[in-house]
Each structure stands twice: as structure tokens, then as C-alpha cells.
Amino acid sequence: MLLDHVDLDARLARADLVITAEGSLDGQTVRGKVPAEVARRAKAHGVPVLALAGTLGQGVHEVRAVGVDAYGSILPAPVALPEALDRGAEFLADAAERALRMVLLGTRAGGLSGRCQPRSGTQRAVLRAGTSTGRRRGRVPSRRRRTARRARPGCRRRS
């Protein structure tokens, strides 16, 4: 297999993050496509995986079961197929940069340690979607409440 030829397992043992990409990420991805095998092996090494794709198709959520921690489309807006193919390298580079900037932002913000996981469904949604339910409805938490969330006991910043 190609992944054995490139000594993927040895590389994963040294990796902090894996970024893999595919034309279409969907329900078929988990049934033998390369990104799924990369994610399975990365998961065995405890390495988080980000998958980027030109298209996010039906059943894309299934990739989480094989070890993909996050996924996103490389397209910044709807585009015609010929343009997507012509500008694919550009779109991929831009999407990778956007994703890595988010990773850096999370690192600077301290991230969540294993001891400090969100307690409520709303807080989990904030982490997944990057916005709170309250903000979507026009309500913004008070300054005191936001500060209290940051200073929860038992949470520590990663260094």
C-alpha cells in the first residue's frame, strides 16, 4: 500500500497534527479512501486530523468515526466546477492557511486541557461552531458571565 511505502506510521509518531485532503469528503470516504486510512492510523498514534475537501458530501459526518477530528471545504464560496478545478491549488493553500490560523488562535488562547472540558451542550456548541446560541438570537452574554467562564476552577492554560 502507498501509505506503507511512505512510512506513514513513523511519520505519525513524530507528528502533532495531520492535514489530509481529498476532492470529495463524504460517506464513501470511510470505505477505503486514503484520508480515512490516514485518519485511522493517526488516531492510533493519538494525533489529531484535519481533512480538507473540495466538496463536503452526504454522510461527511461519518469521517469522525475513523479519526477525522475536523473537516472543511476548501471553496471560499460556491464556484463552477471548471473554476474550482483551475484554481484548486490556490483554494487548497488558502484553506490550509485559514485552518492553521485557527489552530494557532486556539494555541494562543490556551486551548482546553483534558481536565477542563465544556460542561453544557451550549458550551460544546460554542466550541464547535465558533458562536454561541445566544449570539445567533441577538443576545450577548454579559461581561461578568464571559469572565467567569474563562476563570473556571480546574482549568489551566497550556504552556
N, C-alpha and C positions, 0 to 999 in steps of 0.2 A: 504494500500500500504506500502511496505517496507520503503520507504523514510519518511513516516509519523511516522512509528514505531521508527525510529532512531532520530526523532525530527530534521530533516534536516533544516527546516526553522529557528529554534532557533540557530542552529549551524552557519548557513549562516549569521545571523545577527551579529555575532561576528567575521566572517572570513575576511581576507584581500585578500586571493587568494584561489581558488578551483582547485584541480587537480583531474581529474577523468580519468578512464581508461576503455578500452574495447578491446576485441580481434580484432574486425574489425570495423573501423570507416568509414562509407560510407553513401550513400543516404538513406539507411534504418534506420540509427541511429535516424533521426529526427521523425520517425514514431513509437515512443513508447519505444525505448531502454532507459535504465536507465541514461546513460550520457546526453541524450537530456533533460530529466526531471530535472536532477541536474542543467544543464546549464540554463534552463528556470527559475528555482527558484533562482539561483544565480544572474541572470540578474535582476530579480525583486528587489533584495537587493543591486544591484549596485556592485556586486563582480565579478572581472574578473575570467575567466575559462580557464584552460589549459587542453586539452584532449590528452591522450597518447593512442596509439593503436599498436597492433602487425601488423596490415595491414591498410593501407590507401587506401580505395577502390574507385570505381567510384562514383561520386557525393559527395565526402567528403566535398567539399566547402559548401554544404547546411547546415552543422552544425553551421556555423556562424550566420545563421538566427535565431537559437534558443538560442544563447547566448555564444557559444564557441568562445573565443577571439583568441586562437591559438591552433594548434594541431601538433602532430608529431608522427612519428613511433618510437617504442622502439628498432627496429632492427638496429644494427650498420652497417650491410652490408647484402646483400642477403644470407639467410641461408635456408637449407632444413627444411621442416615442423617438422620432428621429433626433430631436434636440437632446433628449436625455442620453441617447447613445453617443452623440457627438461630444457632449460636454460631461460625460460620465466621470472622467478622471478629475476634472475640476470640481464637480459636485461631491465626489468622494473625499477629496482633500479638504474641502470646506466643512463637510460633515464631521470628519475626523477632528479637525481643529475645534469645532464647536463642542464636540463631546469631550475632548481633553481639557478645554477651558472649564467645563462643568466639573470635571474631576478635580482640577486644580482649585476651583472655588470651594468644593467640598473639603479638600485638604486644608485650605486656609481657614475655613470655618470650624475646623476641628473634627468634623465628622461625628459619627456615633460610635462609641466604644461598645463592646459586647454587653456591658453592664447597663447601658443606657438606651434601651430600645423604646420606641414610642409606646405610650400606654393605651391610647384610644384609637378607634378607627379613623377619626378625623385627623389625628396627628400622622397616622400612616399615609393617609391620602395626601397630606401636605408634602410629605417626603416624595411620594410617587409622582404627583402632578406638578409640584412646584408652586402650588397655590392652595389657599385654604377654601373650604366650602363657604365660609363667611365672606371672603373677598368676592367670590363669584356672585353672592347675593347682595353685595354692596356694603356689607358690614366688615369693618376692620377691627381686630382685637385692640383693646386699649393698650397703651404703652406699658402699664404695670403688668398686665397679663403676658405680653410678649417677653418682658424682662424675666418674669417668674419662670417661664418655660426654659429660658436659657440657663438659669441658675438652679435647676433641679438638683437636689442632693443625689449623690451617687453617680452623677455624670462627670466625666473628666475629659479634658481636651487631650487629643493625641499630640505627641511632640514629634 
